Amino acid sequence: MKEQVQEVLNLVRPALQADGGDCELVDVSEDGIVSVRLTGACGSCPMSTMTLKMGIEKTLKERLPELVKEVVQV
């Protein structure tokens, strides 16, 4: 399960890296909660919540709808 989530995150990461940021997978719980850490420019960006929900979470839910329920930042 964690490997599948990491594969999808790897698709999103180039867009984050283009803006000087990145994300790392921290954990995937049994109930579908994905914990990520935004780093670099994304860690301090005022738009990080939008990036998290409309970018990362949306992509994960589209590609892994049976596994991912929510994405949270830690």
C-alpha positions in Angstrom: 0.0 0.0 0.0 2.8 2.4 1.0 4.6 1.6 -2.3 1.6 2.4 -4.4 1.2 5.8 -2.6 4.9 6.6 -3.1 4.6 5.8 -6.8 1.8 8.4 -7.2 3.6 10.9 -5.1 6.6 10.5 -7.5 4.3 11.8 -10.3 3.4 14.9 -8.3 6.9 15.7 -7.0 8.4 17.3 -10.2 5.7 20.0 -10.1 6.6 20.7 -6.4 10.3 20.6 -7.1 9.9 23.1 -10.0 8.8 25.7 -7.4 11.6 24.9 -5.0 9.6 22.5 -2.8 9.1 18.8 -2.3 7.1 16.3 -0.3 8.0 13.1 1.5 5.7 10.3 2.5 5.6 9.8 6.3 3.0 7.1 6.7 -0.1 5.5 5.3 -2.6 4.3 7.9 -4.9 1.3 7.6 -7.9 3.6 7.4 -6.5 5.4 4.3 -5.0 8.5 5.9 -1.8 9.5 4.1 0.6 11.6 6.1 3.1 13.7 4.1 5.7 16.4 5.0 6.0 19.3 2.7 9.6 20.6 2.5 11.6 23.4 1.0 9.5 26.3 -0.4 6.3 24.2 0.1 6.9 23.9 3.8 6.5 27.7 4.4 4.3 28.6 1.5 0.9 30.2 2.4 -0.6 28.1 -0.4 0.6 24.8 1.0 -2.9 23.8 2.1 -4.2 24.2 -1.5 -1.2 22.2 -2.8 -1.9 19.5 -0.3 -5.6 19.2 -0.9 -6.1 20.2 -4.5 -2.8 18.7 -5.8 -1.5 15.9 -3.8 -4.8 14.6 -2.2 -6.8 15.0 -5.5 -4.2 13.0 -7.5 -3.9 10.3 -4.9 -7.7 9.9 -4.7 -8.0 9.8 -8.5 -5.3 7.1 -8.9 -5.9 5.1 -5.7 -9.6 5.7 -4.8 -9.8 2.4 -2.9 -6.8 3.2 -0.7 -6.7 6.9 0.0 -9.4 8.7 2.1 -7.5 11.8 3.1 -4.0 13.4 3.0 -2.7 15.3 6.0 0.4 17.3 6.6 2.7 16.5 9.5 
